[in-house]
Amino acid sequence: MGLAALFVACHDEEESPQIPITVRTVFMYLVADNDISGDIYNNIASVEDGLKKAASPGTFVIYWDGPRSSEFPVPTLFKYEVDDQGGVTERIIVQTYGEQDSVDPSVMLKVFNDMRQLCPADSYGLIFGSHATGWLPVNHSKSRSLGDDNGSKINIPELAEVLSQTSIHFNYILMDACLMSQVEVAYELRHAADYLILSPAEVISTGFPYFNITKDLLATNNARQNVIDIARGFIDYYKNEASYHWATIAVVKLDELQALTDITFSIMKQYQGNISKFDLSKLNSFQNNYGYGRRPLDYSSYDFRAFIRELADGNLPITFEEQLDRTIIYKDYVNLNPLVNIDVETYSGIGCYIPHDGYDNWNNYFKNLSWYTAAGWDGTGYGLFHR
């Protein structure tokens, strides 16, 4: 596919031509003013290759904000249209912007509204591509929460608010970013989509293999199977094709998350006296065996199943296990070049935070997350609260 761009101008006319509504619009939001801009930029060509294999009509929209170039002198919203016969248009630029902070909530909302107005659809998929550190609060070090636009980031609750204000319920949200499969993140985003596709650990900077999975991103025939195929395509690539064989992935079915949260709340209440055994020695062991973050993000996320099993005296409640399987409908990993340890018997595909001494900023921020109250952390009476 050529990279020549067509331009659709926006004019103030008395009667604007009606924009046809497509079956599926996939919106890829790329925040690339950072040290992996080249890898994020390569995703555009990967999508273009993937569109050649598309079997479903639809629109693929990309917002790019990266280093300035002759190709993209300003942040740009552009699209590709796929017809019923699999024909794909050249790149069509639908909107350009002045210099802006692409993780500022007001900017994000404006871009999302432009996407919806200029590329309407019956259903939407969403992809975020950038740096991330999951639930962690934004600060001036490596902790990014989501995004890195020349140092600017957005916290997950603020992202959830932006998505709520778009009034779009996405079929799926794919996070092409590190450390996003965490119960704290999923719970904040529980109303935004049907499914989340995320990694509990780091994502290699080359990201998802869009040249193989774009057909599944556009497909609308079987929502559950489509998102599983996307996640499986990610794993297959890092298992069989990528030069670095490392990947973790999970698919979260969000309408099952509240039931899992309620069961977690009951377990937290029943075993609240056991919270105190997560001392430094225990957390060191957890970090070594079940921790998803590496320094300086170690101790920020541990395997959720491992935590509940330890909390419940080593006896994983069957109600939790069954509901976890209904919530995490697909999980897998590739561990030939391990970045962190993956326990094959424990791996749940989703992480969680366990509050501990020495991380006051994290602990204070954790109290502001919806998960803190919903999961029962506010009623434990132990851990960071009374030390």
DOKOL-899137 format. One line per field, with one value per residue (C-alpha): residue number from 0; z, y negated, x negated. Coordinates in Angstrom, 1 decimal, decimal comma. Each point is the difference from the previous one (the first is absolute). Example, Ala and Ser with C-alpha at 12.3 -4.5 7.8 and 13.67 -1.06 7.14 Angstrom:
BEGIN
pos = c(0 | 1) .
zz = c(7,8 | -0,7) .
yy = c(4,5 | -3,4) .
xx = c(-12,3 | -1,4) .
//
This chain:
BEGIN
pos = c(0 | 1 | 2 | 3 | 4 | 5 | 6 | 7 | 8 | 9 | 10 | 11 | 12 | 13 | 14 | 15 | 16 | 17 | 18 | 19 | 20 | 21 | 22 | 23 | 24 | 25 | 26 | 27 | 28 | 29 | 30 | 31 | 32 | 33 | 34 | 35 | 36 | 37 | 38 | 39 | 40 | 41 | 42 | 43 | 44 | 45 | 46 | 47 | 48 | 49 | 50 | 51 | 52 | 53 | 54 | 55 | 56 | 57 | 58 | 59 | 60 | 61 | 62 | 63 | 64 | 65 | 66 | 67 | 68 | 69 | 70 | 71 | 72 | 73 | 74 | 75 | 76 | 77 | 78 | 79 | 80 | 81 | 82 | 83 | 84 | 85 | 86 | 87 | 88 | 89 | 90 | 91 | 92 | 93 | 94 | 95 | 96 | 97 | 98 | 99 | 100 | 101 | 102 | 103 | 104 | 105 | 106 | 107 | 108 | 109 | 110 | 111 | 112 | 113 | 114 | 115 | 116 | 117 | 118 | 119 | 120 | 121 | 122 | 123 | 124 | 125 | 126 | 127 | 128 | 129 | 130 | 131 | 132 | 133 | 134 | 135 | 136 | 137 | 138 | 139 | 140 | 141 | 142 | 143 | 144 | 145 | 146 | 147 | 148 | 149 | 150 | 151 | 152 | 153 | 154 | 155 | 156 | 157 | 158 | 159 | 160 | 161 | 162 | 163 | 164 | 165 | 166 | 167 | 168 | 169 | 170 | 171 | 172 | 173 | 174 | 175 | 176 | 177 | 178 | 179 | 180 | 181 | 182 | 183 | 184 | 185 | 186 | 187 | 188 | 189 | 190 | 191 | 192 | 193 | 194 | 195 | 196 | 197 | 198 | 199 | 200 | 201 | 202 | 203 | 204 | 205 | 206 | 207 | 208 | 209 | 210 | 211 | 212 | 213 | 214 | 215 | 216 | 217 | 218 | 219 | 220 | 221 | 222 | 223 | 224 | 225 | 226 | 227 | 228 | 229 | 230 | 231 | 232 | 233 | 234 | 235 | 236 | 237 | 238 | 239 | 240 | 241 | 242 | 243 | 244 | 245 | 246 | 247 | 248 | 249 | 250 | 251 | 252 | 253 | 254 | 255 | 256 | 257 | 258 | 259 | 260 | 261 | 262 | 263 | 264 | 265 | 266 | 267 | 268 | 269 | 270 | 271 | 272 | 273 | 274 | 275 | 276 | 277 | 278 | 279 | 280 | 281 | 282 | 283 | 284 | 285 | 286 | 287 | 288 | 289 | 290 | 291 | 292 | 293 | 294 | 295 | 296 | 297 | 298 | 299 | 300 | 301 | 302 | 303 | 304 | 305 | 306 | 307 | 308 | 309 | 310 | 311 | 312 | 313 | 314 | 315 | 316 | 317 | 318 | 319 | 320 | 321 | 322 | 323 | 324 | 325 | 326 | 327 | 328 | 329 | 330 | 331 | 332 | 333 | 334 | 335 | 336 | 337 | 338 | 339 | 340 | 341 | 342 | 343 | 344 | 345 | 346 | 347 | 348 | 349 | 350 | 351 | 352 | 353 | 354 | 355 | 356 | 357 | 358 | 359 | 360 | 361 | 362 | 363 | 364 | 365 | 366 | 367 | 368 | 369 | 370 | 371 | 372 | 373 | 374 | 375 | 376 | 377 | 378 | 379 | 380 | 381 | 382 | 383 | 384 | 385 | 386) .
zz = c(0,0 | -0,9 | 2,5 | -2,1 | 2,0 | -1,1 | 2,0 | 1,0 | 0,9 | 2,7 | -1,2 | 1,6 | -2,6 | 0,2 | -0,9 | 0,6 | -1,8 | 2,1 | 1,2 | -0,5 | 3,2 | -0,3 | 1,8 | 2,1 | 0,6 | 1,7 | 1,6 | 0,7 | 2,3 | -0,2 | 2,4 | -1,2 | 1,1 | 2,0 | -0,3 | -1,8 | -2,7 | -2,8 | 1,2 | 0,4 | -3,5 | -1,5 | 1,2 | -2,7 | -2,8 | 1,8 | 0,0 | -3,7 | -0,7 | 2,2 | -1,8 | -3,2 | 1,8 | 1,3 | -0,7 | 1,6 | -1,1 | 2,3 | 0,8 | 1,7 | 1,5 | 1,4 | 2,1 | -0,1 | 2,3 | -0,3 | -1,0 | -2,7 | -3,6 | -3,5 | 0,1 | 3,2 | 0,7 | 2,6 | 1,9 | -2,6 | -0,1 | -3,1 | -1,2 | -2,4 | -1,4 | -0,7 | -2,4 | -0,3 | -2,4 | 2,2 | -2,0 | 2,1 | -0,7 | 0,2 | 3,2 | 0,4 | 2,4 | 1,7 | 2,6 | 1,1 | 3,2 | 1,4 | 2,5 | 2,9 | 3,0 | -1,2 | 3,5 | 1,3 | 0,6 | -1,9 | -3,0 | 0,1 | 0,1 | -2,9 | -2,1 | 0,9 | -0,9 | -3,3 | -0,7 | 0,8 | -2,1 | -3,0 | 0,1 | 1,5 | 0,4 | 1,5 | 2,3 | 1,0 | 1,0 | 1,8 | 0,1 | 2,1 | -0,9 | 2,2 | 3,3 | 3,1 | 3,5 | 0,9 | 3,0 | 1,4 | 0,4 | -2,4 | 1,2 | -1,4 | -0,1 | -1,9 | 1,4 | -2,9 | 0,7 | -3,7 | -2,8 | -0,4 | -2,1 | 0,5 | 3,8 | 0,4 | 1,2 | 1,1 | 3,0 | -0,6 | 1,8 | -2,1 | -3,1 | 1,1 | 0,3 | -3,5 | -1,4 | 1,9 | -1,5 | -3,5 | 0,5 | -2,1 | 1,4 | -1,7 | -1,0 | 1,2 | 1,3 | -0,9 | 2,0 | -2,0 | 3,1 | 3,1 | 3,2 | -0,8 | 0,9 | 3,7 | 1,9 | 1,0 | -3,7 | -1,1 | 2,7 | -0,9 | -3,7 | 0,8 | -1,6 | -3,1 | -2,0 | -0,3 | 0,0 | 0,9 | -1,7 | 2,2 | 1,3 | 3,7 | -0,6 | -2,4 | -3,7 | -2,3 | -1,8 | -3,4 | 1,4 | -1,5 | -3,5 | -1,8 | -3,3 | 1,3 | 2,2 | -1,7 | -1,7 | 3,5 | 1,2 | -2,7 | 0,2 | 1,5 | -0,5 | 3,4 | 2,6 | 2,6 | -2,5 | -1,7 | 3,1 | 0,9 | -3,5 | 0,4 | 3,2 | -1,4 | -3,0 | 2,3 | 1,8 | -3,2 | -1,3 | 3,0 | 0,1 | -3,6 | -1,9 | 2,3 | 0,6 | 3,8 | 1,4 | 2,8 | 0,4 | 2,5 | -0,9 | 1,4 | -1,2 | 2,6 | -0,4 | 1,8 | 0,7 | 2,2 | 1,9 | 2,6 | 1,1 | 0,4 | 2,0 | 2,3 | 0,7 | 0,6 | 2,5 | 1,9 | 0,1 | 1,2 | 2,8 | 1,0 | 0,0 | 1,0 | 2,9 | -2,6 | -1,6 | 2,7 | -1,2 | -3,2 | 1,7 | -1,8 | 0,0 | -1,6 | -2,5 | -1,0 | -0,7 | -1,9 | -2,1 | -0,9 | -0,9 | -1,0 | -0,6 | -3,3 | 0,3 | -0,2 | 1,8 | 0,5 | -0,3 | 2,1 | 2,8 | -2,1 | -1,3 | 0,9 | -1,5 | 1,2 | 0,5 | 2,0 | 2,4 | 0,6 | 0,5 | 2,6 | 1,7 | 0,3 | 1,7 | -3,2 | -0,7 | -3,1 | 0,4 | -2,8 | -0,5 | -0,6 | -2,4 | -2,0 | -0,3 | -0,9 | -2,9 | -1,1 | 0,2 | -1,5 | -3,1 | -1,5 | 1,3 | -1,1 | 0,0 | -1,8 | 2,5 | -2,0 | 0,8 | 3,4 | 1,2 | 3,2 | 1,4 | -1,2 | 2,2 | -2,4 | 2,7 | 1,3 | -3,0 | -0,2 | -2,6 | 2,3 | 2,8 | 3,2 | 2,5 | 3,6 | 2,1 | 2,0 | 2,0 | -1,7 | -2,9 | 1,4 | -3,3 | -1,5 | 3,1 | 0,3 | -3,7 | 0,3 | 2,4 | -2,8 | -2,4 | -0,3 | 0,7 | 3,4 | 1,4 | -2,4 | 0,9 | 3,8 | 0,6 | 1,9 | 2,6 | 0,6 | 3,0 | -0,8 | -2,4 | -0,8 | 1,9 | 3,6 | -0,3) .
yy = c(0,0 | -3,4 | -2,7 | -2,8 | -1,9 | -1,4 | -2,9 | -0,5 | -3,6 | -1,3 | -3,0 | -1,9 | 0,5 | -0,2 | 3,6 | 2,5 | 3,3 | 2,8 | 2,3 | 3,7 | 2,1 | 3,0 | 3,3 | -0,3 | -2,8 | 0,9 | -3,0 | 0,2 | -2,8 | -0,3 | -2,2 | 0,1 | -3,1 | 2,3 | 2,4 | 2,7 | -2,3 | 2,1 | 3,2 | -1,6 | -1,6 | 3,4 | 1,1 | -2,2 | 2,0 | 3,2 | -1,0 | -0,8 | 3,4 | 1,6 | -1,9 | 1,9 | 3,2 | -1,6 | 2,1 | -2,4 | -3,5 | -2,8 | -3,0 | -0,1 | -3,4 | -1,0 | -3,0 | -0,6 | -2,4 | 0,6 | -1,8 | -2,6 | 1,1 | -0,9 | 2,8 | -1,1 | -3,7 | -0,2 | 2,5 | 1,7 | 2,0 | 2,2 | 3,1 | 2,9 | 1,4 | 3,6 | 1,0 | 3,1 | 1,6 | -0,7 | -3,0 | -2,6 | -3,7 | -2,0 | -1,9 | -2,7 | -2,9 | -1,0 | -2,6 | -1,7 | -1,8 | -2,6 | 0,9 | 1,6 | 2,3 | 3,2 | 1,4 | -3,1 | 1,1 | -2,9 | 0,7 | 3,7 | -0,7 | -2,4 | 2,6 | 2,8 | -2,2 | -0,9 | 3,7 | 0,9 | -2,9 | 0,6 | 3,8 | 1,2 | 3,7 | 2,5 | 1,3 | -1,2 | 1,6 | -2,0 | 0,3 | -2,0 | 0,1 | -1,6 | 0,5 | 1,0 | 1,2 | 1,2 | -1,3 | -1,9 | -3,8 | -2,4 | -1,5 | -1,3 | 3,2 | 3,2 | 0,3 | -1,0 | 1,5 | -0,3 | -1,9 | -2,1 | -3,1 | -1,7 | 0,7 | -0,5 | 3,0 | 0,7 | 2,0 | 2,9 | -1,6 | -3,1 | 2,2 | 1,8 | -3,3 | -1,1 | 3,3 | -0,5 | -3,5 | 1,3 | 2,0 | 2,8 | 3,5 | 1,8 | 3,6 | 0,4 | -2,1 | 1,2 | -1,4 | 0,2 | -1,1 | 1,5 | 1,2 | -0,7 | 3,3 | -0,8 | 0,3 | -3,7 | -1,1 | 2,4 | -1,2 | -3,6 | 0,8 | 2,5 | -2,2 | -1,0 | 3,3 | 3,6 | 1,3 | -1,1 | 1,4 | -0,7 | 1,2 | 0,4 | -0,4 | -2,0 | -0,1 | 0,1 | -3,4 | 1,5 | 0,5 | 2,0 | 1,7 | -2,1 | 1,5 | 3,2 | -1,1 | -3,0 | 2,3 | 1,1 | -3,6 | -0,9 | 3,2 | -0,1 | 3,6 | 1,4 | -2,6 | 2,5 | 2,1 | -3,1 | -1,4 | 3,4 | 0,3 | -3,5 | 1,1 | 3,4 | -1,8 | -2,1 | 3,1 | 2,0 | -2,9 | -0,1 | 3,7 | 0,7 | -3,1 | -2,7 | -0,3 | -0,3 | 2,7 | -1,7 | -0,8 | 0,1 | -0,6 | 0,3 | -0,7 | -1,4 | 0,4 | -3,1 | 0,9 | 2,8 | -2,2 | -1,2 | 3,5 | 0,7 | -3,2 | 1,0 | 3,4 | -1,8 | -2,3 | 3,1 | 1,7 | -3,2 | -0,3 | 3,7 | 0,0 | -3,6 | 1,2 | 1,5 | -3,3 | -0,6 | 3,0 | -1,9 | -1,4 | -0,9 | 3,6 | 1,2 | -2,8 | 0,6 | 3,6 | -1,1 | -2,4 | 2,7 | 2,6 | -1,9 | -3,6 | -1,6 | -3,3 | -0,3 | -2,7 | -2,8 | 1,4 | 3,1 | 0,5 | -1,7 | 3,0 | 3,7 | 2,9 | -0,3 | 3,7 | 0,3 | -2,8 | 1,5 | 3,5 | -1,3 | -2,1 | 3,0 | 2,1 | 1,8 | 1,2 | -1,8 | -0,3 | 1,8 | -2,8 | -2,4 | 2,5 | 0,6 | -3,7 | -0,9 | 2,4 | -1,7 | -3,4 | 0,8 | 1,8 | 0,4 | -0,2 | 1,2 | -0,9 | 0,5 | 0,3 | 1,1 | -3,3 | -0,7 | -3,6 | 1,1 | 3,4 | 1,7 | 2,8 | 2,4 | 1,4 | -3,5 | -2,3 | -1,7 | -2,7 | -2,8 | -1,8 | -1,9 | -2,2 | 1,0 | -3,2 | 0,0 | -2,3 | -2,3 | -1,0 | -2,8 | -1,7 | 3,3 | 0,8 | -3,3 | 0,0 | 3,6 | -1,2 | -2,2 | 2,9 | 1,6 | 3,4 | -1,0 | -0,2 | 2,5 | 2,8 | -0,7 | -1,5 | -2,9 | 2,4 | 2,2 | -1,9 | 1,3 | -0,7 | -3,6 | -1,4 | 0,8 | 0,4) .
xx = c(0,0 | -1,4 | -0,5 | 1,4 | 2,6 | 3,3 | 1,5 | 3,6 | 0,4 | 2,4 | 2,0 | 2,7 | 2,7 | 3,8 | 0,3 | -2,8 | 0,1 | 1,3 | -2,7 | 1,0 | 0,0 | -2,3 | 0,4 | -3,2 | -2,4 | -3,3 | -1,6 | -3,8 | -1,2 | -3,8 | -1,9 | -3,5 | -2,0 | -2,3 | -2,9 | 1,9 | 1,4 | -1,6 | 1,6 | 3,4 | -0,4 | -0,7 | 3,5 | 1,5 | -1,7 | 0,9 | 3,7 | -0,3 | -1,3 | 2,7 | 2,7 | -0,8 | 1,2 | 3,2 | 3,1 | 2,5 | 1,0 | -0,7 | -2,1 | -3,5 | -0,7 | -3,4 | -0,9 | -3,7 | -1,9 | -3,7 | -3,2 | 0,6 | -0,8 | 0,8 | 2,6 | 1,5 | -0,9 | 2,9 | 2,1 | 2,2 | 3,2 | 0,2 | 1,9 | 0,2 | 3,3 | 0,5 | 2,9 | 2,0 | -2,4 | -3,1 | -1,1 | -1,9 | -0,3 | -3,2 | -0,6 | 2,7 | -0,8 | 3,1 | -1,2 | -3,2 | -0,8 | -2,4 | -2,6 | 1,8 | -0,3 | 1,6 | 0,5 | 1,7 | 3,7 | 1,5 | -2,3 | 0,8 | 3,7 | -0,2 | -1,8 | 2,4 | 2,9 | -1,5 | -0,6 | 3,6 | 1,4 | -2,2 | -0,1 | 3,4 | 0,6 | 2,4 | -2,8 | -3,4 | -3,3 | -2,7 | -3,8 | -2,4 | -3,7 | -2,6 | -1,9 | 2,0 | -0,4 | 3,5 | 1,8 | -3,0 | 0,4 | -1,6 | -3,3 | -3,1 | -2,0 | 0,7 | 3,6 | 2,2 | 3,4 | 0,9 | -1,7 | -3,2 | 0,5 | -3,4 | 0,3 | 3,8 | 2,1 | 3,5 | 1,2 | 2,4 | 3,0 | -0,3 | -0,2 | 3,1 | 1,8 | -1,1 | 1,4 | 3,2 | 0,4 | -0,3 | 3,2 | -1,5 | 0,2 | -2,9 | 0,2 | -3,6 | -2,9 | -3,5 | -2,8 | -3,2 | -1,9 | -1,7 | 1,5 | 3,6 | 1,6 | 0,7 | 3,3 | -0,4 | -0,1 | 2,7 | 2,4 | -0,5 | 0,8 | 2,8 | 2,7 | -2,0 | 0,0 | 1,1 | -3,6 | -3,5 | -3,0 | -3,1 | -3,3 | -0,7 | -3,8 | -2,1 | 0,8 | -3,1 | -0,2 | 0,9 | 3,5 | 2,8 | -0,4 | 2,7 | -1,0 | 1,5 | 2,8 | 1,6 | 2,5 | 1,2 | 0,0 | 2,5 | 2,1 | 3,5 | 1,2 | -0,8 | -1,1 | -1,3 | -1,9 | -1,4 | -1,6 | -1,4 | -1,5 | -1,6 | -1,6 | -1,1 | -1,5 | -2,1 | -1,3 | -0,6 | -2,1 | -2,3 | -0,2 | -0,7 | -1,1 | -1,4 | -3,7 | 0,7 | 2,2 | 1,8 | 3,7 | 2,9 | 3,6 | 3,5 | 3,6 | 2,3 | 3,8 | 1,1 | 3,7 | -1,4 | -2,4 | 2,5 | 0,8 | -3,7 | -0,4 | 2,9 | -1,6 | -3,3 | 1,7 | 1,4 | -3,4 | -1,6 | 2,5 | -0,3 | -3,8 | -0,7 | -2,2 | -2,3 | -0,8 | -2,6 | -2,1 | -0,9 | -3,1 | -3,2 | -1,3 | 3,3 | 0,0 | -3,6 | 1,0 | 3,1 | -2,0 | -2,5 | 2,6 | 3,1 | -1,0 | 0,8 | -1,9 | -3,8 | -2,1 | 1,0 | 3,5 | -0,6 | 2,5 | 2,7 | 1,9 | 0,2 | 2,0 | 3,6 | 0,5 | -3,2 | 1,1 | 3,5 | -1,5 | -2,4 | 2,6 | 2,3 | -2,6 | -1,0 | 3,5 | 1,2 | 3,8 | 1,8 | 2,4 | -2,9 | -1,7 | 3,2 | 0,8 | -3,6 | 0,3 | 3,3 | -1,7 | -3,4 | 1,2 | -3,4 | -3,5 | -3,4 | -3,7 | -3,3 | -2,9 | -3,1 | -1,7 | 1,4 | 0,3 | 1,7 | 0,9 | 3,2 | 1,4 | 1,7 | 2,3 | 1,0 | 0,1 | 3,4 | -0,8 | 0,9 | -1,9 | 0,9 | -1,7 | -0,7 | -0,6 | -3,2 | -2,4 | -2,3 | 2,2 | 2,1 | 0,8 | 1,2 | 2,0 | 1,7 | 0,9 | 1,3 | 2,7 | 1,4 | 0,6 | 3,4 | -1,5 | -1,1 | 3,5 | 1,7 | -2,5 | 0,1 | -3,4 | 1,6 | 1,3 | -3,0 | -1,4 | -3,4 | -2,9 | -0,8 | 2,9 | -1,1 | -3,8) .
//
